[in-house]
Amino acid sequence: MKQNGCPNGHSNGFIANGNVHIASEREEAKNDWEKNYRESFEETPLLAAVITYISYGVLVIFGYFRDILRNYGLETIHSKEPKIEGFVPLYQSFENFYTRNLYIRIRDCWNRPICSVPGAEVDLCDRVSHDYNWNFEFTGKKLKVLNLGSYNYLGFAENKGPCAEAAKAATLKYGVGICSSRQELGNLKIHQELEHLTAEFLGTEAAITFGMGFATNSMNIPIIMGKCHIIGVSYIE
């Protein structure tokens, strides 16, 4: 027996003929979540927020003022996007204004190229600019700094240590690839051990592991789930 398009009379949150969303259970779950949830990050201090907004406002005002001076030829620093023959401008309207008057001023603080393994410490390539941060030249010097912005929080990119040694041992034992899907010839004992360990850790009967989160969402979940199912998602990395 089907009701509202779902077997056994279960509803997927909509009434078939009215398109009226039934959100009582969802709202109740949301309220419980908000009651039990504790934000682990500090709120931005009001003074810091006000100073930040004022700083942006001052930069915007001075940016428009400098554009006026540029139009009359009074601005000596022509910080604008270089024109390349045969290419259209990369920025338009306010994005162009923001780039040349705000972002370019601090561009050297971001997108810093590194010349080492992204471990706990990284080596930054020192660079200089002669056209107000539109282009940079490397000086050949390096600066060792703490790495606070890498995705390598598990240490997999290290060229020494337990992760590197484990990867080396696994490569020598299993090879660099299985050249087949797990359904055919690519199911190894190490995969089963990982899934048993994951299930034990989560306290579930079984678990399935995938090598990439996007593949899990885009190719596997749509195969086994329907419109009457509810998916609970949690990430363990």
C-alpha positions in Angstrom: 0.0 0.0 0.0 1.3 3.4 -0.9 0.3 6.7 0.6 1.7 10.1 -0.4 3.9 8.3 -2.9 5.7 6.2 -0.3 5.2 2.6 0.8 3.6 1.6 4.1 2.0 5.0 4.5 5.2 6.8 5.4 5.3 10.5 4.4 8.3 12.2 2.9 7.2 15.5 4.4 4.7 16.6 1.7 1.0 16.0 1.2 0.5 14.6 -2.3 -2.3 16.9 -3.5 -1.5 20.0 -1.7 2.3 20.5 -1.6 2.0 21.5 2.0 5.2 20.9 3.9 4.9 19.0 7.2 7.7 20.4 9.2 6.7 19.6 12.8 9.2 16.8 13.3 11.9 18.8 11.6 11.2 21.8 13.8 11.3 19.7 16.9 14.6 18.2 15.9 16.0 21.6 15.1 14.9 23.0 18.5 16.5 20.0 20.3 19.7 20.5 18.3 19.8 24.2 19.1 19.2 23.5 22.8 22.0 21.0 23.0 24.4 22.6 20.7 27.3 24.6 22.1 29.3 26.9 19.8 33.0 26.0 20.2 34.2 29.3 18.7 34.4 32.6 20.4 32.1 35.3 19.2 33.7 38.3 17.5 34.2 41.1 20.0 32.1 44.1 19.2 35.0 46.5 19.2 36.9 44.3 16.7 33.9 44.0 14.4 33.3 47.8 14.5 36.9 48.6 13.8 37.0 46.2 10.9 33.9 47.7 9.3 35.2 51.2 9.8 38.5 50.2 8.2 36.8 48.8 5.2 34.6 51.9 5.0 37.7 54.2 5.1 39.4 52.1 2.4 36.3 52.3 0.1 36.0 56.1 0.6 39.7 56.6 -0.2 39.4 54.2 -3.1 36.7 56.3 -4.7 38.8 59.5 -4.0 41.9 58.0 -5.6 39.8 57.0 -8.7 38.7 60.6 -9.0 42.4 61.7 -8.8 43.3 59.1 -11.4 40.7 60.5 -13.8 42.3 63.9 -13.5 45.8 62.6 -13.7 46.7 63.6 -10.2 47.2 60.1 -8.8 50.8 59.0 -9.3 50.3 55.4 -8.3 48.2 53.9 -11.1 47.3 50.6 -9.4 45.1 49.0 -12.1 44.8 45.7 -13.9 47.5 45.4 -16.6 45.9 45.4 -20.1 46.9 42.3 -22.2 46.3 42.5 -25.9 43.6 40.0 -27.0 42.2 39.4 -23.5 39.2 40.9 -21.9 39.5 42.4 -18.4 39.3 39.9 -15.6 37.3 42.2 -13.2 34.3 44.3 -13.8 32.4 47.0 -11.9 32.8 46.9 -8.1 35.0 43.8 -8.2 37.5 45.8 -10.2 37.3 48.6 -7.8 37.7 46.3 -4.8 40.7 44.5 -6.4 42.7 47.6 -7.3 42.0 49.7 -4.2 41.7 47.1 -1.4 42.9 43.6 -2.2 46.0 44.6 -4.2 47.3 46.5 -1.1 47.4 43.3 1.0 47.8 40.8 -1.8 51.3 39.8 -0.7 49.8 38.5 2.6 47.9 35.7 0.8 48.6 33.1 -1.9 52.1 32.7 -0.7 54.0 30.1 -2.8 55.8 27.4 -0.7 58.9 25.4 -1.6 58.7 22.6 0.9 56.5 19.8 2.1 53.3 21.2 3.7 54.1 19.9 7.2 54.0 21.6 10.6 56.5 24.1 9.1 56.8 25.3 5.5 59.3 27.3 3.6 57.9 30.4 1.9 59.4 31.8 -1.3 60.4 35.4 -0.7 59.2 37.8 -3.4 59.0 41.5 -4.4 56.8 43.5 -6.6 57.6 46.5 -8.8 54.1 47.3 -10.0 52.2 47.6 -6.8 51.5 43.9 -6.2 50.1 43.1 -9.6 53.1 40.9 -10.4 55.8 39.4 -8.2 59.5 38.4 -8.7 61.2 35.7 -6.6 64.3 36.9 -4.7 65.7 33.3 -4.2 65.4 33.6 -0.4 63.3 31.3 1.8 61.4 32.0 5.0 60.5 29.1 7.4 57.1 29.7 9.1 54.5 27.7 11.0 51.9 26.1 8.8 48.4 27.2 9.9 46.6 27.1 6.6 47.2 23.6 5.0 44.7 20.8 4.5 47.5 18.4 5.6 46.2 18.2 9.2 46.6 14.4 9.3 50.2 14.6 8.2 49.8 12.5 5.0 51.9 14.9 3.0 55.0 14.5 5.2 58.0 12.8 3.7 59.0 11.3 7.0 57.3 10.0 10.1 54.6 7.3 10.8 52.3 8.3 7.9 55.1 8.1 5.4 56.5 4.8 6.8 53.0 3.3 6.8 52.4 4.4 3.2 55.7 3.0 2.1 55.0 -0.4 3.7 51.5 -0.6 2.2 52.9 0.3 -1.2 55.5 -2.4 -1.1 52.9 -5.0 0.1 49.8 -4.1 -2.0 51.3 -2.1 -4.8 50.3 1.4 -6.0 46.9 0.5 -7.4 44.4 -2.3 -7.7 43.3 -1.6 -11.3 39.8 -2.8 -10.6 36.7 -2.0 -8.7 36.0 -3.7 -5.3 33.1 -5.6 -6.8 35.4 -7.4 -9.3 39.1 -7.9 -8.2 39.9 -4.8 -6.1 38.6 -5.9 -2.7 41.6 -6.4 -0.5 41.9 -7.6 3.1 43.0 -4.2 4.2 39.7 -2.7 3.0 37.8 -5.1 5.1 39.9 -4.4 8.1 39.3 -0.7 7.7 35.6 -1.2 7.5 35.4 -3.5 10.5 37.5 -1.0 12.5 35.2 1.9 11.4 32.1 -0.1 12.3 33.5 -0.9 15.7 34.5 2.7 16.3 31.0 3.9 15.3 29.2 1.2 17.2 27.3 0.0 14.1 26.8 -3.4 12.5 28.8 -2.6 9.4 30.4 0.2 7.5 31.4 1.0 3.9 34.4 3.2 3.2 35.1 5.3 0.1 38.3 6.9 -1.0 36.6 10.2 -1.8 33.7 12.1 -0.2 32.4 13.5 -3.5 32.2 10.1 -5.1 30.2 8.9 -2.1 27.6 11.6 -2.5 27.4 11.7 -6.2 27.6 8.1 -7.3 26.8 5.8 -4.4 24.1 7.4 -2.3 21.7 7.9 -5.2 21.8 4.2 -6.0 20.7 3.0 -2.6 18.5 5.9 -1.5 15.0 6.9 -2.6 12.7 9.9 -2.0 11.2 8.3 1.1 14.5 7.8 2.9 16.3 10.1 5.3 20.0 10.4 5.3 22.0 11.1 8.5 25.5 12.4 7.7 28.5 12.7 10.0 32.1 13.2 8.9 35.0 11.4 10.5 38.4 12.4 9.1 
